[in-house]
Amino acid sequence: MPVSPPLPISVVIVARNEAAALPRCLASVQGWVAEIVVVLNETTDDSAAVAAAHGAVVHHTEWRGFRDTKNWALDRATQPWALCLDADEEVSAALRDEITAFFAQGEDRRHAGATFPRKVWFIDRWITHGDWYPDYSLRLIHREQARWGGDAIVHEKMECTGPVARLKGDLHHYSFPTLASHVAKINPFADLFVQQQLERNRAFSVAETVFRSGWRFFRAYILRLGFLDGFPGLYIAGATAFGAFVRYSRLYEAERHRDPDV
């Protein structure tokens, strides 16, 4: 939906080999924002051509870690506001209308950012319960009052110095097209987790490993009503628990490889 004039927003996307996902993401923001910035790292597919065809300004950089790469991308933006997206995300029509109203009603003068729920499409349905929803994310920010912070290795998060509004429209997330793609993410995140824990001198604990895994399943499936999402809800709760079990077990493995006599 074209907006005249376009909103003073730079959409900022960091991507690597996302030529297949970018068209949906870019189409959802075309015509109503002033600028689209796509930052590519170590990309070997047609992502640059796809982004340029959708009117984006394209930059290339080496990978600097989640936090620092995203901040580098933010620095390439020229508009006072930024909407930070991943290539596999899509701004829904409802969210687009709420963001438009946010500026039309002068909320941009009273807030430094806005958060909104992120909804995942998984297997055959939208996930609307459990650990994956509503997953409120602070992605619309005034660039002078917010930056990506948190750990440089993993778990980057947006940190904002001013008041933050809460919008109701969903950011659509098409993160895992298959079960295999979801399972494939467990070990890469476990690698980052182990690196982080070792740098903090955190020791392996059997009790913590068992408790965290069991708690993750109970919280996702029972407390957060994951069972209402049918089998996908059961899978997500089980996979979340298993992912926690793998991460903490990998810490056990790393400690033994570092000091076989323990």
C-alpha positions in Angstrom: 0.0 0.0 0.0 1.8 3.2 -1.1 2.0 6.0 1.4 2.5 9.5 0.2 4.9 10.8 1.4 6.7 7.7 2.5 7.3 7.3 6.2 10.7 8.5 7.5 11.8 4.9 8.0 14.8 3.0 6.8 14.1 -0.7 6.7 17.4 -2.4 7.6 17.9 -6.1 6.7 21.1 -8.1 7.3 21.2 -11.3 5.2 23.4 -14.0 3.8 22.3 -16.0 0.7 18.6 -15.2 1.1 17.7 -14.6 -2.5 14.7 -16.9 -2.1 13.3 -15.2 1.0 14.1 -11.6 0.2 11.3 -10.9 -2.3 8.5 -11.5 0.2 10.2 -9.4 2.8 11.0 -6.5 0.5 7.5 -6.5 -1.1 6.0 -6.1 2.3 7.7 -2.7 2.8 7.9 -1.3 -0.7 6.0 1.9 -1.3 5.5 3.1 2.2 9.0 3.6 3.7 11.5 6.1 2.6 14.5 3.7 2.3 15.4 0.0 2.3 18.9 -1.0 3.2 20.1 -4.5 2.7 23.5 -5.5 4.2 24.9 -8.7 2.8 27.7 -10.8 4.4 29.7 -13.4 2.6 26.9 -13.8 0.1 27.3 -16.1 -3.0 23.8 -16.2 -4.4 21.7 -13.5 -6.2 20.7 -11.6 -3.0 22.3 -8.4 -4.2 20.4 -8.4 -7.5 17.1 -9.3 -5.9 17.5 -6.5 -3.3 18.5 -3.9 -6.0 15.5 -4.9 -8.1 13.2 -4.1 -5.2 14.8 -0.6 -4.8 17.1 -1.4 -1.9 20.5 0.2 -1.3 22.9 -2.8 -1.0 26.0 -2.9 1.1 28.5 -5.7 1.7 30.5 -6.4 4.9 32.3 -9.2 6.6 30.5 -11.0 9.5 31.1 -9.2 12.8 28.9 -11.2 15.0 25.1 -10.7 15.4 25.2 -7.5 17.5 28.0 -5.7 15.7 26.9 -6.6 12.2 23.4 -5.3 12.9 24.7 -2.1 14.3 27.0 -1.6 11.3 23.9 -2.0 9.1 22.0 0.5 11.3 24.8 3.0 10.6 24.1 2.7 6.9 20.6 4.0 7.3 19.8 7.7 6.6 16.2 8.1 8.0 15.5 9.1 11.6 13.6 5.8 12.2 14.6 2.3 11.4 12.6 -0.9 11.0 14.9 -3.8 11.5 13.9 -7.0 9.8 15.3 -10.5 8.9 15.1 -11.7 5.4 12.6 -14.4 6.4 10.2 -12.0 7.9 7.2 -10.1 6.4 5.4 -7.0 7.6 1.7 -8.0 7.7 -0.9 -5.6 6.4 -2.2 -5.1 9.9 1.3 -4.2 11.2 1.9 -1.9 8.3 -1.4 0.0 9.0 -0.5 0.3 12.7 3.0 1.7 11.9 1.4 4.2 9.5 -1.0 5.2 12.2 1.8 5.5 14.7 3.3 8.3 12.7 0.0 9.9 11.6 -1.0 10.2 15.2 2.3 11.8 16.3 3.3 8.8 18.4 6.8 9.1 16.9 7.2 12.3 18.8 6.3 10.6 22.1 8.1 7.4 21.8 11.6 6.2 20.9 10.5 2.8 19.6 7.6 0.3 19.1 7.4 -3.4 19.8 5.0 -5.8 18.2 4.3 -9.6 18.2 6.1 -12.0 15.9 4.1 -14.9 14.5 5.8 -18.0 13.0 4.4 -20.1 10.2 5.4 -23.7 11.0 4.6 -26.9 9.0 1.0 -26.2 8.2 -0.2 -23.3 10.5 0.5 -20.1 12.3 1.8 -20.8 15.8 -0.2 -18.7 18.3 0.8 -20.2 21.7 3.8 -21.6 23.5 7.3 -20.2 23.5 7.0 -18.8 20.0 4.1 -16.4 20.4 3.5 -13.6 20.9 7.4 -13.1 21.1 7.2 -9.3 21.3 10.1 -7.8 19.4 11.4 -4.2 19.5 12.2 -3.6 15.9 10.9 -0.1 15.1 13.3 2.4 16.7 14.4 6.0 16.5 18.1 5.6 15.5 19.4 8.2 17.9 17.8 6.4 20.9 18.4 2.7 20.3 21.1 0.2 19.4 21.6 -3.5 19.3 23.2 -4.6 22.6 23.6 -7.8 24.6 26.2 -10.4 24.1 28.4 -10.0 21.0 28.3 -13.7 20.3 24.6 -14.5 20.5 21.4 -13.2 22.1 21.7 -9.7 20.7 18.7 -7.5 21.7 17.6 -4.0 20.9 18.2 -1.5 23.7 16.2 1.7 23.8 16.7 4.8 26.0 13.2 6.2 25.6 9.5 5.1 26.0 8.4 2.2 23.8 4.9 1.8 22.4 3.3 -1.6 21.9 1.5 -2.4 18.6 -0.8 -5.3 18.0 -0.1 -6.2 14.4 2.0 -9.3 13.7 5.3 -9.5 12.1 5.2 -12.7 10.1 8.1 -15.1 10.4 8.8 -17.9 7.9 11.8 -19.2 9.8 11.7 -23.0 9.3 10.3 -24.2 6.0 10.8 -27.9 7.1 11.4 -29.9 10.3 14.9 -30.6 9.0 15.7 -26.9 8.7 14.7 -26.5 12.4 16.7 -29.5 13.6 19.7 -28.2 11.6 19.7 -25.0 13.7 20.2 -26.8 17.1 24.0 -27.4 16.8 25.0 -24.0 15.4 23.3 -22.3 18.3 24.8 -24.9 20.7 28.2 -23.9 19.3 27.6 -20.3 20.2 26.2 -21.2 23.6 29.2 -23.3 24.5 31.6 -20.6 23.4 29.7 -18.0 25.5 29.6 -20.3 28.6 33.3 -21.1 28.5 34.2 -17.4 28.1 32.2 -16.8 31.3 33.8 -19.8 33.1 30.5 -21.4 33.6 30.7 -25.0 34.7 28.5 -27.9 33.5 25.8 -29.1 36.0 23.7 -32.2 35.6 21.0 -30.7 37.7 20.8 -27.6 35.6 20.8 -29.6 32.4 17.9 -31.7 33.5 15.9 -28.9 35.1 16.2 -26.5 32.2 15.2 -29.1 29.7 12.2 -30.2 31.7 11.2 -26.6 32.5 11.3 -25.6 28.9 8.9 -28.3 27.9 6.5 -27.7 30.8 6.5 -23.9 30.2 6.0 -24.1 26.5 3.4 -26.9 26.3 1.4 -26.4 29.5 1.9 -22.9 31.0 1.9 -21.2 27.6 -0.8 -23.4 26.1 1.4 -24.9 23.3 -1.0 -27.9 23.2 -3.5 -25.7 21.5 -1.3 -25.6 18.4 -1.8 -29.3 17.8 1.1 -31.5 16.9 3.3 -28.6 15.9 2.9 -27.3 19.5 4.0 -30.6 20.9 6.9 -30.7 18.5 8.0 -27.2 19.4 7.9 -27.8 23.1 9.8 -31.1 22.7 12.4 -29.6 20.4 12.9 -26.6 22.6 13.5 -29.0 25.6 15.9 -31.1 23.5 17.7 -28.0 22.2 18.4 -27.0 25.8 19.5 -30.5 26.7 22.0 -30.5 23.7 23.4 -27.1 24.6 24.2 -28.0 28.2 25.4 -31.5 27.3 27.8 -29.9 24.8 29.2 -27.9 27.7 29.9 -31.2 29.4 31.7 -32.4 26.3 33.8 -29.2 26.0 34.9 -29.4 29.6 36.1 -33.0 29.2 38.0 -32.3 25.9 39.6 -29.3 27.6 40.6 -31.3 30.7 40.4 -35.1 30.2 41.3 -35.7 33.8 38.2 -34.0 35.2 
